[in-house]
Amino acid sequence: MVIETGRPVAEVARDLGIHDGTLGNWFNAYRRAHPEPDEASGPVERARMKEIEDEIRGLRMENES
C-alpha cells in the first residue's frame, strides 16, 4: 500500500493496525530487494526532476494555507 499509493508508512500502518516500525522495516527490506533504477541520471533529467519537486512543494504549501 505504501508503494502503490505513495502514502506515508505511519499512515498505512495506522490504517492496518500495526506498528509503524514493523511496516517501516518491511518497506525498507522490500526496497533493498527491489531497488528502483536511477531514471534521472543526466543533467537535464535531474533539473527537470528538481523543477517538479519544487512545484509539488509549492502546491502543498498552498494547499495547507
N, C-alpha and C positions, 0 to 999 in steps of 0.2 A: 504494500500500500504506500509505503514511503517513496519507493522508486516510481511507481506508476502515477501517483498523484502529485508528488513533489511536496507533500505536507511534511511538517517537522516530525521528527521521531517522537518527541514528547507528546504531541497531539495525537498521533496514531496510537501510541502506547496507552494513553488515557482512554481512547475510544475502545481499545481492545481489552482494557482492564488488566494490563500487565505493567511491570516496572519499566520505566523508560531506559534504564541502564541495560536491561536484558535485551530490549529491542535494539538499542544502540549497538550492542555487541554483535547481534545477528546481522544488522545492517552493515557494520564495518567488515565483518567476515565475508559477507556477500560481495562487497565492493573489492576486497582484496582478491577474491577468487574470480571476479568478473570486471577487470579494470576497463574503463571507458577509453577508447582511442583518443589521442590528442588531436582534435579536429582543427583547432586554432593554432596551427604551427607556424604559419607565415606571418609577416608583419601586418599585412592587410587584414587577415582574419582576426588577429589579436586586436587591432584597432577597432574593427567593427564590433567585436565582442565587448570591448570596453564601452563603446558608444551605446550598445544595447543595455548593458548593465547599468550605466548612468541614467538612461531613460527609465528603466524599471525602478531604480531607486527614487527618482524624482516623482514618478507616478504613485509609488507607495506613500511617499511623504504627503502628496496632495490628497490622497485618499484618506489618510489618517487625520487630516485637518478638518 
